[in-house]
Amino acid sequence: MPVGLHDRSSTLHQSPNATPAWVLEKIETWRRENKWSASRITHELAEEGFRINRRTVTRHLTRLALASPTSSPPTANRLGLAAAVYGLLQVRSS
């Protein structure tokens, strides 16, 4: 086969328009600590001089499994309640 006609991947080697890591960290931190919406996070980032579309923030929240406002790391209390509801814990009778 002549040189130059070989199959090669069409995927990008770099993504020049990717959201910077520091922005992803802020999105995650603000959602976890303040329970801010995607709109609020977008506004706060704009205040810091970084323009980003609200839909992009929503996409990142979805990838971080923080898309719904109630999404947060499970606490011991929530785990206990969920386990009790699904019958995973034995409830002691007094």
C-alpha positions as CSV (number, residue, x, y, z in Angstrom):
1,M,0.0,0.0,0.0
2,P,1.4,3.4,-0.9
3,V,2.6,5.7,1.9
4,G,-0.1,8.1,3.1
5,L,-3.0,5.7,2.4
6,H,-2.9,3.9,5.7
7,D,-5.9,4.0,8.0
8,R,-5.4,6.2,11.0
9,S,-7.5,7.4,13.9
10,S,-9.6,10.4,13.4
11,T,-9.9,11.2,17.1
12,L,-8.3,14.4,18.3
13,H,-5.0,14.2,20.1
14,Q,-5.7,17.4,22.0
15,S,-8.8,19.4,22.8
16,P,-7.9,23.1,22.6
17,N,-11.4,24.1,23.8
18,A,-11.6,21.8,26.8
19,T,-12.8,23.2,30.1
20,P,-9.7,23.9,32.2
21,A,-9.1,21.7,35.3
22,W,-9.4,24.6,37.7
23,V,-12.9,25.4,36.4
24,L,-14.0,21.8,36.8
25,E,-12.7,21.9,40.4
26,K,-14.7,25.1,41.1
27,I,-17.9,23.6,39.5
28,E,-17.6,20.5,41.7
29,T,-16.7,22.4,44.9
30,W,-19.5,25.0,44.5
31,R,-22.1,22.3,43.8
32,R,-21.1,20.1,46.7
33,E,-20.5,22.9,49.3
34,N,-23.2,25.4,48.3
35,K,-25.7,23.3,46.3
36,W,-25.5,26.0,43.6
37,S,-27.4,25.6,40.3
38,A,-25.7,25.5,36.9
39,S,-27.0,29.0,36.3
40,R,-25.4,30.3,39.5
41,I,-22.1,28.5,38.9
42,T,-22.1,30.0,35.3
43,H,-22.7,33.5,36.8
44,E,-19.9,33.1,39.5
45,L,-17.4,31.9,36.8
46,A,-18.3,34.9,34.7
47,E,-17.6,37.1,37.8
48,E,-14.2,35.6,37.9
49,G,-13.6,36.3,34.3
50,F,-14.3,32.9,32.8
51,R,-17.2,32.7,30.3
52,I,-18.8,29.3,30.0
53,N,-22.3,28.2,28.7
54,R,-24.8,27.0,31.4
55,R,-25.3,23.9,29.3
56,T,-21.6,23.1,29.5
57,V,-21.8,23.4,33.3
58,T,-24.8,21.1,33.4
59,R,-22.9,18.6,31.3
60,H,-19.9,18.6,33.7
61,L,-22.3,18.2,36.7
62,T,-23.9,15.2,35.0
63,R,-20.4,13.7,34.4
64,L,-19.6,14.3,38.0
65,A,-22.9,12.6,39.0
66,L,-24.0,15.9,40.6
67,A,-26.7,16.8,38.1
68,S,-29.6,16.8,40.5
69,P,-29.6,19.2,43.4
70,T,-29.9,16.4,45.9
71,S,-26.9,14.6,44.5
72,S,-24.2,14.6,47.1
73,P,-21.9,12.0,48.6
74,P,-24.0,9.7,50.8
75,T,-23.7,10.5,54.5
76,A,-23.9,7.9,57.2
77,N,-27.4,8.9,58.1
78,R,-28.6,8.7,54.5
79,L,-26.9,5.3,54.1
80,G,-28.5,4.0,57.2
81,L,-31.9,5.2,56.0
82,A,-31.5,3.7,52.5
83,A,-30.2,0.4,54.0
84,A,-33.2,0.3,56.3
85,V,-35.6,1.0,53.5
86,Y,-34.1,-1.7,51.3
87,G,-33.9,-4.2,54.2
88,L,-30.2,-4.3,54.3
89,L,-30.0,-3.5,58.0
90,Q,-31.5,-5.5,60.8
91,V,-33.7,-3.2,62.9
92,R,-33.3,-4.0,66.6
93,S,-36.6,-4.0,68.5
94,S,-36.3,-2.5,72.0
